[in-house]
Amino acid sequence: MNATTTEPARARAVLSSEDFKLLQEAVLFYLKAHEDDPVSSKYSNLYHRLGSAGRR
């Protein structure tokens, strides 16, 4: 019996830097349209996280 070990495939990025920029732009558009919404603080946090993730 010949047992072979295989290493898992290398992980690939799902989103590109351009994708992060587009998502950040869409979230900013939402923020401007829903400034008075109490949930907007969560979107604001997401906007900033997308900006820092896009710079990586």
Order of alpha helices (4+ residues) and beta strands (2+ residues): alpha-alpha
